[in-house]
Amino acid sequence: MTTEVLPHLEITTGLSPSASIIWLHGLGADGHDFESIVGELSLPDDLSVRFILPHAPSMAVTINNGYVMPAWYDIFHPDLTTSEDEAGIRQTQKAIEKLIQRETDRGIFSERIILAGFSQGGAIALHTGLRYADRLAGILALSTYIPLQSTFANEASRTNGHLPIFMAHGSADTVIPITKAVASKNLLLENHYNVEWHEYAMAHSLCQEEVSDINDWLISVLG
């Protein structure tokens, strides 16, 4: 992973953004994957948001027979939480923290920054946001799970102990079974996090009802 800021797309919904959303794509995709969702949201005219859509670096992914593709970390086992790529996850965490720092350097307070992600990107959003030292606005975690759960208790940030978290999953998801997401949700609830849970009749994807719920949550968090 480069020491420079990750390459990314940048979309603003108005002049002088007062909030930023760093949105991470899933395995094998890139920042363009969620470019269209910005236009699908119905954020208030007076809420100017900067969307940062980074591209993951390409790497050989073990579970896909070593095929090189954009990935935030390697996956060794279909179970996902068995034999995890801890080094890769932590390396990406640092890269996302650089993006957060870049936004604060540009005048966005950290408590106005949301980490969002789908699938593998959502796993990184949860991992990074739950450990980030400064207050964030919230975490948007779609069709995903918490990685490195064994280190969570010792590494969780007290500053973000009551962070608003939106979790959503498809009941027919065969890529990341909903049981994985529910276990992650329960871990957060057991540690008194503010989790808003949504379940949809879909596979490993997004649906229009979910986009509407995301829109409502963003407005409630960012005001």
C-alpha positions in Angstrom: 0.0 0.0 0.0 1.4 3.4 -1.0 2.2 6.0 1.7 0.4 8.6 -0.5 -3.3 9.2 -0.2 -5.3 6.6 -2.0 -6.5 7.5 -5.5 -10.2 8.3 -5.4 -13.2 10.0 -6.9 -14.5 13.1 -5.3 -18.1 14.4 -5.6 -19.6 17.3 -3.7 -23.3 18.0 -3.4 -22.9 21.8 -3.0 -20.5 24.6 -2.3 -18.4 24.7 0.8 -19.0 21.1 2.1 -19.6 20.9 5.8 -19.3 17.1 6.0 -17.5 14.3 4.3 -18.4 10.6 3.6 -15.6 8.2 2.7 -17.3 5.3 0.9 -15.4 2.1 0.3 -16.3 -0.3 -2.4 -16.3 -4.1 -2.3 -13.9 -6.8 -3.4 -13.1 -6.6 -7.2 -14.8 -3.2 -7.7 -13.5 0.4 -7.6 -14.6 3.8 -6.5 -17.0 4.1 -9.5 -19.1 1.3 -8.0 -21.0 3.7 -5.7 -20.6 6.9 -7.8 -24.3 6.7 -8.9 -25.6 6.5 -5.3 -24.7 10.1 -4.7 -27.3 11.2 -7.2 -29.9 8.7 -5.8 -29.8 10.2 -2.4 -32.1 13.1 -1.5 -30.1 15.1 0.9 -31.3 18.6 1.8 -30.1 21.4 -0.3 -28.5 23.1 2.7 -26.5 20.0 3.5 -23.3 20.1 1.4 -21.4 16.9 1.5 -18.1 15.8 0.0 -18.1 12.2 -1.1 -14.7 10.5 -1.2 -14.8 7.2 -3.2 -11.3 5.6 -3.0 -10.0 2.8 -5.3 -8.4 -0.2 -3.5 -5.0 -1.3 -4.8 -4.8 -4.5 -6.8 -3.5 -7.7 -5.2 -3.6 -11.4 -5.5 -6.6 -12.8 -3.6 -6.0 -16.2 -2.2 -9.7 -17.3 -2.1 -10.0 -16.5 -5.8 -7.1 -18.7 -6.8 -4.6 -15.9 -6.5 -6.4 -13.8 -9.2 -5.2 -10.2 -9.1 -8.1 -7.7 -8.4 -8.8 -4.5 -6.4 -9.0 -5.6 -2.7 -8.7 -3.9 0.7 -7.1 -7.0 2.1 -6.5 -10.7 1.2 -9.1 -13.4 2.0 -7.7 -16.8 3.0 -10.8 -18.8 3.9 -14.5 -18.8 2.9 -15.4 -18.4 6.6 -13.9 -14.9 6.4 -13.1 -14.7 10.1 -10.8 -17.7 10.0 -7.1 -17.0 9.3 -7.6 -13.3 8.6 -5.1 -11.0 6.8 -4.4 -8.9 9.8 -1.4 -7.2 8.2 -3.5 -6.2 5.2 -6.4 -5.0 7.2 -4.2 -2.8 9.4 -2.3 -1.4 6.4 -5.6 -0.4 4.8 -6.8 1.1 8.1 -3.8 3.5 8.0 -4.6 4.4 4.4 -8.2 5.3 5.4 -6.9 7.3 8.3 -4.9 9.3 5.9 -8.1 10.1 4.0 -9.7 11.2 7.2 -6.8 13.4 8.1 -6.9 14.9 4.6 -10.5 15.9 5.2 -9.8 17.5 8.5 -6.9 19.3 6.9 -9.4 20.7 4.4 -11.5 22.1 7.2 -14.0 19.3 7.9 -14.3 18.5 11.6 -13.8 14.8 12.3 -17.2 14.6 14.0 -18.6 15.5 10.5 -17.0 12.6 8.8 -18.7 9.3 8.1 -17.0 6.1 7.1 -19.1 4.0 4.8 -18.5 0.8 2.9 -20.0 -2.3 1.2 -18.9 -5.8 1.8 -15.1 -5.8 2.2 -15.2 -2.0 2.2 -17.7 -2.1 5.0 -15.5 -4.4 7.0 -12.7 -1.8 6.7 -15.1 1.0 7.6 -16.1 -0.8 10.8 -12.6 -1.8 11.7 -11.2 1.7 11.2 -14.1 3.7 12.6 -14.4 1.7 15.8 -10.7 2.2 16.5 -10.3 5.8 15.3 -9.0 8.1 18.1 -11.0 11.2 17.3 -14.8 11.5 17.3 -16.5 10.6 14.0 -20.0 11.2 12.8 -20.9 7.6 12.2 -20.3 4.3 10.3 -22.4 3.0 7.4 -21.8 -0.7 7.1 -23.6 -2.5 4.2 -23.6 -6.3 3.7 -20.6 -6.8 5.9 -19.1 -7.9 9.2 -16.5 -6.9 11.8 -13.0 -8.3 11.0 -10.4 -9.0 13.7 -13.0 -9.4 16.4 -10.6 -10.9 18.8 -8.7 -7.6 19.1 -11.8 -5.4 19.2 -12.2 -5.1 23.0 -8.7 -4.0 23.6 -8.5 -1.6 20.6 -11.9 0.0 20.5 -11.8 3.8 20.8 -13.6 5.2 23.9 -14.1 8.4 22.0 -16.3 6.6 19.5 -18.0 4.4 22.1 -21.5 5.7 21.3 -20.9 6.1 17.6 -24.1 5.9 15.4 -23.8 2.8 13.2 -26.1 1.9 10.3 -25.9 -1.8 9.5 -27.9 -3.4 6.6 -27.8 -6.9 5.1 -29.7 -9.1 2.6 -31.5 -12.1 4.0 -30.5 -14.1 0.8 -26.8 -13.1 0.9 -24.6 -16.1 0.0 -21.3 -14.1 -0.2 -21.4 -12.9 3.4 -24.1 -14.9 5.2 -26.4 -12.8 7.3 -25.4 -14.8 10.3 -22.0 -13.1 10.1 -23.6 -9.7 10.1 -25.9 -10.5 12.9 -23.0 -11.8 15.0 -21.2 -8.5 14.4 -24.3 -6.5 15.2 -24.7 -8.4 18.5 -21.1 -7.8 19.4 -21.7 -4.0 18.9 -24.9 -4.1 21.0 -23.2 -6.0 23.8 -20.6 -3.2 23.9 -23.4 -0.5 24.0 -23.0 0.9 20.5 -25.9 2.8 18.9 -26.7 0.3 16.0 -29.6 0.8 13.6 -30.1 -2.6 11.9 -31.9 -3.2 8.6 -32.6 -6.5 6.8 -33.8 -6.7 3.2 -35.1 -9.5 1.0 -32.1 -9.4 -1.3 -28.8 -11.1 -2.1 -25.3 -9.4 -1.8 -26.4 -6.1 -3.2 -28.3 -2.9 -2.5 -32.0 -2.2 -3.0 -34.0 1.0 -3.4 -35.6 0.6 0.1 -32.1 0.4 1.5 -31.0 3.6 -0.3 -34.0 5.4 1.1 -33.2 4.2 4.6 -29.5 5.2 4.2 -30.7 8.7 3.1 -32.8 9.1 6.2 -30.0 7.9 8.5 -27.5 10.3 6.9 -29.8 13.2 7.4 -30.4 12.2 11.1 -26.6 12.0 11.7 -25.4 15.0 9.7 -28.5 17.2 10.3 
